[in-house]
Amino acid sequence: MAVVRFHLVSRLTPEGVLKVLADFGPARAQTWPTIDAEHFTVHELGDTWAEVTEGTEAAWERARYQWDDSAQRVVITTLDSKLFGAGGGWIFTMTPEGDGTRVDVELTRTPGDVKGKLLAALLPLVGPSSLRKSFRIPLQAA
């Protein structure tokens, strides 16, 4: 199992960050550079949860999102993935900081096969900088 932790600072409020993370409308694939329209499906959507498949041909996952406005937290649990096994996922915690928000991110990956094990081993080395970069525009991070 690989665990990667990092943070970034967004110009958005905690509510604004939550809104971006939990917006499953048709513009999601345009907002997030790691999602293409062909690999984005909303399977079910509730008031504080969603089950979606998203990603690209090379790396997609089906996940359950759960969010809590009062805790300012989003938990994403991987249900299925092209590269990794079920389990693991993402935790985003938002904390007001100055005029924006500190977003603490934790990514846990459970490798499903040899390729997944290799990628999981590399995640702690290259993950924080590349992931921070992929979140910079959608979350309006400095």
N, C-alpha and C positions, 0 to 999 in steps of 0.2 A: 504494500500500500504506500502510495506517495502522498505527502501533504505539503502544500505550498501556501505560505502566508505572505501577504503584502498589504500595503495600504496606499491610498491616493487621496488627494484633497480635491473636492469638486466645488465649483462655484454655485451649484444648486443647493437648495435647502434639503434637509433629510427627506421631507415629503416629495420634493422634486426628484431626488435620486430614486426613491421608491416607485414613483410614477413611471420613470423610464424603465426600471427593471421589470415592472409588472404590467407594461403596456404590450398586449398581445394583438394589437390591431394590425391592419394590412401594411402599415409603414414599418413594422418591426425589422423586416429584412433590409430596409433602406437605412435604418438607424444603426444597426449593428453590422460591422464589416465581416463578422464571422458567421453570418447567417445569409443563405441565399433563398430566394422565394420558392425554389423547387424543393427545398428541404425544410420547409416551415409549415407545420400543421398544428392547429389548436384542436386537441381531441375533446377536452372538457374545460369549462371555465366557470368558476364560482366567484363569490365576493372577495375571498381571501386566498384563493388557490387556483391553479391551472395545471393541466397536464398537456404538455406540448412535445412535439418533435421539432428540433431545430439544428441547424449546422450547415454543412456542405457535403458534397459527395464524398470527400476525403475523411471528414470527421463530423458525424451527426450523433445526437443522442436524444432519447426520449426521457423526459424528466417531469417530476412533479414539483411545481413551485408552490410555496406557502409563504405568506407574508403577514406581518402584524404591524399595523400602523403605530400602535402605542409603544411597542418595543423597537420600532424602526429597524426591523430585521427581515431579511428574505432568506429562506432556506430552500435550496434546490436539491432534490434527491434524484440521482440517476437511476432510471428504471431499466434502460437498455442503451447500448452504445456500440458504435462500429469499432471503436478502438479499445474500450475498457469494459469491464463487467458491471453488472448492476451493483448498486450501493455506492457509497461515496457521493460526491456532489460538491455544491458550493454553499457557503454561508457569507452573506453580506450584512454587515452591521454598520449603521449610519449614526454618527455622533456630530452634533453641531460643533463647528470650529470656526471662529471668526465670522466672516460673512458667508461662509459656505458649510461644507460637511466633510468630515473625515470618514472615508469608507474603508473599513477593514474587511479584507477578503480572505477567506480560507477555502482552498480547493483540495479535495481528497479524491484520489483516483484508485480504483481497485482493478489491477490488470487482469484481463481475461485470457490472454494468450501470450506467446513469446513476444510478439510485436508490442503488445500492451505493456509487458514488463520492461522492455527496452525504453519505451516512451515514458513510463512512470519513473524510471531511473534518471532520465534526463530532465524531468519536470523541475526538480528543485534547483537545477543549474540555470536553465534558460526560461523557466516559467515566469518568475516575478517580473522581469523586464518586458518580455513580450506580452504578457497578459495585461500589465499596467498600460502598455501602449494601445492595446486593443480596446480598453475601456475609456481611454482619454477623451475621445470625441463624443461618444454617446452620453457619458456622465459629465461632460464639460469639466474635465479635470485639468489642473495646472500642470 
